[in-house]
Amino acid sequence: MDRGRKNVPISLQVIGRIQTPFVEATGTPIQSVYAQGAKGQVIVADSFAGALDDIEGFDRIWLVYWMDRATAFQPRVVPYRDTRERGLFATRSPCRPNPIGMSAVRLVRREGCILHVIDIDVLDDTPLLDIKPYVPEFDAHPSAKEVPCLPARVVVIDALCDGCGVCAAACPHQAISMIARDKCEAAAGRAGRHE
C-alpha cells in the first residue's frame, strides 16, 4: 500500500438530485422496503444522459447519495429497530463520518434524464452521487446473518388506528412496517377514530 495516498482528499461529483415528497426526517421511511409505493424522481444532469442508456432493463436500481441533512457523526447509536446502543458501522444510522446513503428503489420508467421511481426513502432535493443496477444474483443474500434486534417497533403502533397517520407521527423512530400498518388498519374496524 502506498502510504503517501492515505490522506489524499477525495472529491465527489453530484450527478443530479432526488425529488421526493419527504421534506423532513420525521415521516420519511427508514428504508426503501418500508416506503411501500412512495413516488420520487431522480433528476440526472444532462451531461450524464448517455450513462443512463439501458437502465430501463432493470426493475430496481441502487441510488447512492449524500445525506446532506444528517446529524453529526456519532460512534455509537441506538438503531431504529433496537433498544440497545450499537457501534455505528453495525447500523444503518445516517450520522456517519461520510454521510453516504444508498437505497434500492423500483424503477418505473425513464423520461430522458428523469427516472421515475417508487419505494423511495430519501429526503427531497438530496444530492445524487451514483446509480447502479440492482442485480439479484449479486445483491440479494437472504441467508445473511445480522445482529439480533427487535422487529420494526410493531409494538409502538400496534394500537387501534384507522390509517390517519397519527400513530406514524407518534412513533419516535418512524419504524412503521407495512405488517404493523395492516394490523393497525385491521383494528380500525373494531374501534372509532382516535383524536
N, C-alpha and C positions, 0 to 999 in steps of 0.2 A: 504494500500500500504506500502510495506517495504521501508522506507526512505533510508536505507543503500544501496539499489540497484540502486539508481538514477545515480550514477557516475561510475558504473561498466563498464569497457571498453568492447566493443563488437568486436569480431573478425569475419571476414568473410573469407570464403574459396573460392578461384577461382576454378571452376569445369571444365573450358575449355576456349576456345577462339572463337570469332566470326570473320569469314573471309568474307569480302565484297569488292566490287570494290571501295569503298569510302575511300580515304586516307586523306582527309582534310574536314573540316566542310563545306566549300564552295562547293556547288553542291550536298551535301548529303540531301536527302529528310528530311523534318522536322517532318514527322510522317509516319508510315508504309502505311497509306491509300494513301499517295502521291507517294510511291515508285513504284507502278504500274509495277510489274514484275522484279524489281531489284533482282538479284540472290545472294545468300550467302550460306555459310556453317557454321554450328555450330559444332565445334570440341570438343567433350566431353572427358575428361580424362578417360583412360581405367578403372581406379578404380571405375568409376560410370556407367560402361556399364550395369549392371543389373538394374539400376534405369531407364534406357531407355525402358525397356520392356513394350510393349503395347502402346507406344507413337504413333505408326503408325495408331492407330484407330481415331486419331484426325486430322481434316482438318487444324486447326490453333493451334498454341502454343504461350504462352507468354514467351518471353526471358527477364530475369531480369539480368541486367549487371551494371558494374561500369564504369561510363563515365570518364575515366582516363585523358582525354584531355579537359575537360570542364573548363571554366574560373572560377575564384574565386566567392564565394558566394556573391550575391547582394540581399538585402531585397526587392528592387523594380526594376522592369524591364519593358521594352516595349515589349510585346509578338509579335510573328511573325504575328499574324492575327489582329493586333490592331495598333493604333497610340497613345494610352494613356498609361501612366505608371500604372502598377498594382502591387499589392503585389505578391511576388514570388510564394507563395503557391496557388495563383489563376491562375497560368500559367503552361505551360509545359517547361519553360526555363531550360536549363541544368545547370545553375550556382547555384546549390543547396548546402546547408550545407553538405549533404551526397549525392554526385552525383550518385544516383542510377537511372538507366533508365529502361524502360520496353517497349517492342514492341510486338504487336500481329502480327505474321508473318504466312504465309501459309506454311505448311509442305508438301513438295513434296515427299520425301522418306527418308528412313533411310538406311545407309550402315554401319553396326557395330556401332561405336561411332561417326559417322558423320551424321548429319542431314542436308539434302539439303532443303533450304527454299527459298521462294520468297517474294517480298514486304518488303524487308529489308531496314531499315533506320538507320543503325548503322555504325560507323567508323570501318575500318579494324583493326583487331587484338585487339578488345575490350574484356576485361576480362568478362567472363560469371559467374554469381553468382547462377542462378537457372533457371529452366524450369518448366513451369506449363501448363497444358492443357487449351485451350480456350474452355469454355463451354457456349454456347449462353444463356442458361437459367439463368446462374449466371452472365455472363459478359456483356450482351447486355442490355442497358437501353435506348432505342430510345426516350423515352419521358422525359428524364432527363433534368433539367434546366441548363443553362450555362450563364456566364456573356456575355451580348451582345458585339459583336465586329465586325470588318469589315470582309467581306468574305476574302478568302485567297489571298489577294492582286492581284486580277484579273486585276485591272487597271494597274499594273506595267508592265504586259506583253501583255495587250490587244492591241498589235500593229501588224503590218504586219510582218509575220515571216514564214519561211518555215521549222522550226524544227531544224535549225542548232545549236541551243543551246546558241546563243548569248544573247537572252533575258533571258534565265535561268541564265546565268552567271552574267548578269547585275542586276538581282533582288537582292537588298541588303539583303533581308530576306529569300531568297531561297524558297519562298512560292508559288511554281508553282503548281496549281491544274491541274488535267487532263482536267477539263472543260475548263480552260483557255488555255491549250495547244491545245485542239481541236479547239477552236476559232482561236488561233494563226495560226495553220496549215491550217484551212479552209480559212483564209485570204490570205495565201500564193498564192492561185490560182488567186488572184486579184492584186498581185504585184510581183516584182522581188526580188531576194535575197538581203538582206542588208549586207553591208560590214563594 
